[in-house]
Amino acid sequence: MPKIALIGAGSTVFAKNLLGDVLLFDELKDCEIALMDIDEQRLRTSHRMAEKLASATQSNPHIAATTDRRQALKNADYVICAIQVGGYKPCTVTDFEIPKKYGLKQTIADTMGIGGIMRGLRTIPVLLSICRDMEESCPQAVLIQYSNPMAMNCWAVSSASNIRCVGLCHSVQGTVWELARDLELPFQEIDYLCAGINHLAFYLRLRHHGRDLYPDLLKIAQEGRAPDNNRVRYEMLQRLGYFVTESSEHFSEYCSHFIRRDRPDLIEKFNIPIDEYIRRCEHQIEQWESMQKAFENDEPIEHVRTSEYGSQIIHSIETGIPRVVYGNVPNHGLIENLPYGCCVEVPCLVDKNGIQPTKIGALPPQLAAVIMTNVNVQSLTVHAALTGSRQHVYHAAMLDPHTSAELTLDEIWPLVDDLLEAHADWIPAFTQ
């Protein structure tokens, strides 16, 4: 049976979804699970949760928990990475509070913008150290990477390591579920093809029993029936002709059109939730104590299969049963009008042969152009992390669509300086 190592197992709710999905497969019920986290208390909670999951799914896995990463990785077949370097405090709070002093507003700040840049600079070195451990302890293992900023992280891994890696997100299938609700159609009956980069991929095909659904979506937008929390994406549908994968609160900070300090009316018009990620984190922290008790007490827990792809990949590789999932992989000719080697999100066939990405060809030019504004920032951030160039951090920030829409160059440079100083314990010193 395969060994599955979960790095960042202290994310107990996410761990429950991933491991529960694994254990619902009959062929994986006797697998080996190695839980690893640097937070011993949360690790204990996740260990107890995993044991209860085994009972709930009538499984018999071998479960171990450790703070020793190499021990967890030893002889692993699959490594699931779900880490947040620096956590909510001090790092995420810093990513919001320092930009606020410069008048820079953010919503999520985990993928793009100055917050996404800083998170990438914190996370890439840790991911690469995990890969180095894997190269020694389990060189043939598949790295299933869930940490944001997804594209930056996976791009860095493919550039600096030979470890097989796929980045997974739930935005593609999650958005289809939302659109099915908006269109009042069964989710399972919608046929789609999607491609781009993580959080900025577009549905190139969206059909119901062969009928194009885009006229119906455009009608929702034109009649003002877009959900209040999705005004940004429906606006961009009308401008670009295609619907984007990630939520409106995310997308509003991937471009320069919605959060501008000279146009505060836009925030109200498009219902943009400034500081949304901070509120979510604080809510989760408030709920943690009761959740922890529920995981650690003697009461049984239940699990219903989620839409996450992680367990499906493991099951398909182990059994040979083919599936199509959406993965973040190197662009080796998959999307012709995006740079070779950047990280793209495309459908992938998974079976005994592993993860096999689908060649898409060229995206519509307006979509490639929008995506490139983000790829440029990702490229510079990855270069900064891999080469130790502080100058590329400034370059990434100055070219970021949202940051440059709100701040001048004379503001961006000291903003970067302040953030790097505040994150000095989390970001390796720059040598150039």
C-alpha angles and dihedrals in degrees: 000000000000125000115230119195117198112201109195094029090158087083085089101180092048090045089053091054094047098043094040090055090050094051094049088069110088091215092057101043093104097045125131116249123196115191117199132180138145091228105080095193095052089043090057089051092051091048091054090045091052091052090052090048090055090055093045092052095040090240133146107210124159104241125193131170126204143159088215106097096194091052090052092048097047109123092345118163095197129025118197113197119199105156132149108198111215093008126220091312127070101359109039092043089050091051088060104033101051095049089050089063087062093047094256114144123201137183108194106350096190103106111024137004123057090305092055091048092053093045089052092051090051097045105040096067091051092047091051091050088053089051091051089053089048091051088060101035106031111003094168095051123115114239110218102197121200102160123113140266078054102184095044092047096048092043090055092048093050090047098049107027141046092216113124106246138179124181117218131200133163098223097100097054092031093057092048088056089052092048091049088055092048091048093042092235132131109266092224092059096059116100116201146169117201134181143162130081129320112292089002103065122123134217103246090180126027116170144158114208088336095312117124109243097196095090089056092049092049090050090055089053096044093049092050093245097127112129112262091242092052106050095117095056094045089049091053090046088063092047100043103025094233136081120241125224107230127070126273092251089056096041093049089070096043092071140036101243109081113035108053127147090217091055110045089159090073092065090059095040093054095034094235112184105221113204090013095147092053090054092049092050093048091049091051091049090051091051096044099087094057091041091051091053090050092052095045103041125087096258115113121248130215132218131200117191114264131209093252114129099214099090092041091058092050092047094048094049092047097045104025091235103146123234137166117229132167111249139177108236140153114287100242095164094311096120109028099201096050122077119278110255098019116125114265133181113228139146112279130197111224124196139119088312091062128235113348115185122216121239109236102181119211122349120223103282096243090055093048089049094052091046092050091061086065097037090057091058092045091051094052093046092050090048090050091051095046099042102032092238113158089186090066090057089059090045092051091050095046091052096043106115097223099039092048091048091060107029138049123230090255088058098042096058097055090040089059090046092052093048094047090050092049091048095044092121092052106037119061115243115269116242099194 
